[in-house]
């Protein structure tokens, strides 16, 4: 790296950086929401409800596939943040090389598995499908999904490094570019070729172009990220990543992925049509959750830097201020979707929108619980308070999975939303809020090796 450390610039600069990152992040979410609102009706018209359900499950699989390397995200962010605080650019480069090797290597293995499954399992007839005519379409879609996955995770490594250098706005700008490119590609292409594979091919092309743009943005930001394979000097990095901290982050990554895998679970329990119905009810609400989650997530680099520098008072002040505005956002957004979600989805999807108002009420409640819990989780995650965080998240995910299976026969695809409210009412919500107070009292200093 060629830049001086930015950790000593003071609270005013940190506030300015955060506002820029949040503005870029909200812009990304706005572009993403507009894109989804535009393309989902086109998907339903072009490929039908069954293929749309397959697409929803496929995208959930790509989200769950990183389970083998999810520990790398939190661990590498923590190590990159510590190196940034110390101004140790050689150490920063070592962590980055290790991260890229593991992320991209994992993505290549997963992509190879997808291609093998596509042509042996799907096209070869080993996997039963409701509609045999979809075999070639789904196999080709899986192939493009594999290519998309490799490119996406190479790009993700660059975004992690940018975030820990307080260049989150640049990373968010790259995401905006990716979604805009995808939208501009997929709409005319689906008009010409109304097939499932076109959607994944559009994502692959969009992320490939964005990866090229990422290198340009890094250079223009005055940063130089070291490339190449890790050498012997990187052995201490491997040791910390594979130690207790790495395992703690891995467990939380697994729990968070499982918490967000409702579409995959509904598809497994009820099939592609049930998954499609769930997406119709939850998609808009999920976008609201992702927007508000990002407001908390953007604090993570600052919290990591403050914790590594033992700036406990500044961290407590930042968390207290964030909590004052995130909780009201959670209440207002959840109540708004419960009241107006049905109308919003009907305007979006017309007659295809689910009509049961209970689904929208449950979705609104889920928005509140998820948003209210995010800040405590980010604080514990950033300060390596992983044991209590994993205990709470484990109770949330375990209870939700059990209740989803038990409730599915009676309320169908709405079971995950009802299960989430039940587990939070039964104590998970209170446990999350206690995490913030406990972390503020016990944080400070470098995480142990």
N, C-alpha and C positions, 0 to 999 in steps of 0.2 A: 504494500500500500504506500501511497505517496502523500498522505494527508496527516496533518497534526490531529491529535486526539481532540474530540469535541466535548469532552465531559466537563471541562472546567469553565464553560461559557456562562453558566448561571441559569437561574430559574426562568428568566425572561426569554432566553434563547430556546430553552427546552419547551416553554409554552408556545413560542412561535413555531418551532418544529412540529409540535403535536397538532397545532391548528392546521398547518399545511398538510400533514399526513391525514388528519380527519377529513379535511375538505376534499382531498384527492380520493380518499376512501369512500366518502359519501357520493362523490361523482361516479366512482366505479359502480357502486351499488345502484345508483339511478340508471346508469347505462345498462346494467345487468337486468334490472327489473323491466325496463322498457323492451329490452331484447326478448326476455321471456314472455312478456305480454304479447309481443308481436309474433313470436315463432310457435308458441304452443298451439294456438288455433290452426296455424298452417300445418303443423305436424298432424293434428287430428284429421284435418281434411285430406292431406296427402297420403298418409300411411295408415290411418284408421286407429281405433282405440286399442286393438290387440298389439299392434307393432309399437304404439306409444307406450303401452305398459311394459313391453320388452325393453324399450329404450330407457324407461325410468329405472328398471332393474339393472340394466347394463351400466348406467351412470352411478348407481349405488355400489356396484361391484368395483368400479374404478376408484371410488372413494374409500372402500373397505380394503382394497388390495395393499395399501401402504402399511398394513398392520405389522408387517415384519420389520419395518424401519421407522415406525412412528416415534420410537424412543429417540431417534436422531434429531428430530426437530427441536424439542425442548433442550436436550443436552447440548447440541451444537450452538443453539442460540445463547445458552448460558456461557459456554466457553468462549464464543466470539465476543460476547458482551464483556467478559472479564479481560480478554486481550485488548479490547478497545479502550477500556478504562485505564489500563496500564500503558497504553501506547505501544504495545508489543505487536508490531505488524508482522514479524516473522511467525510468532505464535498464531496470529490471526490467519495467515496463509496456510499454516499446517492444519489447523482445524478445518478450514475450507476445503483443502484437498481431500482430507479424510471423508468429510461430509459428501462431497461430490462422488467419490469412488463408491461409497455405500449406497447412496441414493440412486445413481444412474445404473450401477450394477444390479441392484434390486429390480429396477424398472425393466431392464433388458430381460431378466429371468421371467418376470411376470408377463411381459409382452410375448416371449416365446411360448409360454404356457397358453396364452390366449389364442395364438395362431394354431397351436397344436389342437386345442379344444375345438376351434372353429372348423378345421378341415377333417379331423378324425371323429370328433363327437357330433358336431352339428351337420356338416355337409355329408359326413360318412354314415349318418343315420343312426348313430348310437344313442342320441338324445331324443326322446319322444317330444314332438311338437304338436300343438293343436292344429296347426295349418302347415302341411308338408311343403307348400309352395314357398314358404318363408325361409327354407333352409339356406339357399344361396345368399339371400339378402342378409340374414343374421350372421352367417359365416364371414362375409365380406366386411360387415360392420365390426365384428370382433377383431379382424385383422387391422383395420384402421384404428380401432381403439388401442391396440397394442402400440402402434407407432405414436399415437397421441400421448400415451402414458410415458414413454421414454422421453419425448421432447418436453412434456410438462414438468417432469421431475428434474431435468437438467435446468430448466428455467427457474424452478422453485429454489434451487440452491443459490442462484444469483439473487433472488428476492430475499432470502434469509440474510445474506451478507449485507444487502442494501439496508434492510431494516435495522440490523445491529450497528450500522454506521450512521443511524438517524437519517436515512434517505428513504423513508417509507413512502413519501410522496412519489418518488421515482418508480418504486415497485408498484404502487397503485396505478400510476399512469400506464405501465406496461399491461396491467390487467384490463384497463379500459380499452387499450389498443386491441388486445386479444378478442374481447367480446365484440367490439365494433367490427373487426375483420370477419369474425364468425357470422355475425348477423348479415353483413353485406354479401357473404358468400352463399349462405345456406338458403336464403329466400329465393333468389333466381334459380339456383341449382335444383332445389326441390320442385320448382315449377317444371323444369325440363326432365328431371329424373325423380319421380315420387317414390323413393326407396329409403329404407332405414340407413343403409350404408352411406348415403349422401350426407347425412347429419354428422356422422363420425369422421368422414373424410373432410368436411368443412372445419371441424374442430382441429383436426391434424394440421391442415394448411395454416389455420389462424395461429396456432401455438408455434409452428415452425417459423413463420415470419416474425412473430413477437420475440422469439429467441435471438434472431439476428439483430432486431432492434435493441435488445437488452445489452448486447456488447457495445453498441454505439452509445447508449445512455450512460453506461458505466464509465466509458472514456470521457464523455463530456462532463461528467460529475467530478472529474479530477481524481478518480479512484483507479487503482490498479490491483485487480484480484489475481493472485498467483495461481497458475494452472499447473498441470502435470500430476503424476502419480505420487502418493505419499512415500517418503523414505524412512530411514531409521529414526530421524528426529521426531517423527510423528507417533512413535510408540507410546509416550506419555498420554497423548490425546486418546489413542485407542484404549489405554488403561482406564482413563476417567469415563469414557463413553460406555465401557463395558462393566463399570463398577456399580455400586449401589445407586448413584444418581441416575445413570443410564437406565437401569432396570425400573426405577421409580417413574421416570418419564415414559418408558415403554408401556408400563401398566396404565398410566393415565391416558396415553394415546389410544390404547385398545378400548378403554372405557368410553372415551369421547367419541370414537368412531362408532361403537355399538349404540351409543345414545342417539346418533344421527342416522342410523340405518333403518329407520321405520319402513321405508318403501321396500327395502329388501326383505324385511321380516313379513310385511303384509303380502308381498308377492309369493313368498314361500308358503304362507298359511292359506292364502286365498286365490293365488294365480295372478296373471297379468292384468285382468280386468279390475280386480280389487286394488291392485297397485295403482292403476290409472285413476280410479276413483279417489284414492287417498291423495294422490298428487294434486288433483283438482281442488280438493278442500284445503290442503296444507300449503300449496306452493306459494301463494301470496303471503300467508302468515310466516312461512319460513324465510322469505325475503326480508320481512320486517325484523325477524330475529337476527338474521345475518348482519343487517345494517347496524343494529344496536350492539350486537356482540363485537363488531369491529371497533366501536368506540371504546370498549374496554380493552380489546386486544392491542390497540395501538399504544396503550400505556406500558405494555410488557417490556420493550427495550429500555424505557426510562426507569422502570422499577428494578430491572436487572442491574442497570448501571448504578443506581442509588444503593442497592443492596451490596453490590461488590465494593463500592466506595465507602460503605458504612455510613451513608447519609440517611439515618433512620428518621430523623425529624422531618426532613423534606418528603420522604416517602409517606409518612403518616398524613402529612398535610395534603399531599396529592390524592391519596386514597379517599380521605374524608370528603374532599371537594367532588371527586368523581361519583362517590356514592350519593351525594345530595342531588345530582341531576339524573343519574341512571335509574334510580328507583321510581321517580315520577314518570320517566319515559316508559318504564315497564308497565306501570298501571294504566297510563293513557293508551298506549298502543294495544295492550291486551283487551281493554274494554272497547276500544274502537273496532277491533276486528270481530269481537263477539257480537257487536251491535250491527255492523255494516258489512261483514264479510260475505254474507250471502248475496247482497246486492252487488258488491264488487265483482265476485266471481261470475255472476249472471251477466254483468256488463262485459266481462272478459270472454266467457265461453258460450254465452247464449243458452240455448236449450240443452246443451251438453252438461251444464253445471249441476252438481248434486243438489237436491232440493231440501234435504233434511236439515232444519235449522240447528239441531243439536250438534252436528259436526262443526259448525262455525263457532258455537259457544265453547265447545271443548278446545278448538284451535286457539281461540282468544285467551282462554285460561292458560294453555300451554305457552303462548307468547310471554305472558307475565312471569310464569315460573322460570322459564329458560333465561330470560333477560335479567331477572333479579339475581339469579345464581351466578351470572358470568363474572362479575367483578371480583367476588371472593375467590373464585377459581383462578382467575388471572393473577391475583396477588399471591396466592399460595404457590402457583406454578412458577412465578418469576423469582420467588425467594427460596425455592427448593424446599418448601414445606410439603413434600410429596406424600408422606405417610398419611397425615390427616386428610389431605385432599383425596387420595385414592380410597380411603375408607368411606368418605361421604359419597364420592362418585360411584363406588362399587355398590353401596346400598341403593343409590338411585337407579343404576342400570339393572342390577339384579331384580329389584322389586318391580321395575317397569317391564322387564322381559317376562317374568312369571305372570304378572297380571294381564299382559297382552295375550299370552297363550290362553289363560283361563277365560278372558272376556271375549275372545274372538268369535266363539260360536254364537254368542248372544247379540253382539253389536257390530260384528264384522270389522271392516277396515278402520273404524273409529276407535278400536281397542287401544292402540298405542297412545292416543291423545288422552283418553280417560285414565289409563294407567299412570301417565305422567302426573296428572293432577292428584291422584290418590297418594302416590308415594311422597309428593311434596307436602301435602296436607298432613301426612302421618309423621313428619319430622325432618325430612330432607331439606326443606326450605330453611328451617331454623338452623340446621347443622351448617349449611353453607354460610349463613350470615355470621355464625360464630367463628368461621375460618378467618375472616378479615381481622377481627380483634385479636385472635391468637397469633396470627402471623405478624401483625404490627408490634406485638410485645416481644417476639422472639427472633425477629429478623436482624440482619446486619452482618457484614463481613462476607468473605469468599466462602463458597460452598466447599466442603471438605473433599479432598481428592479420594 
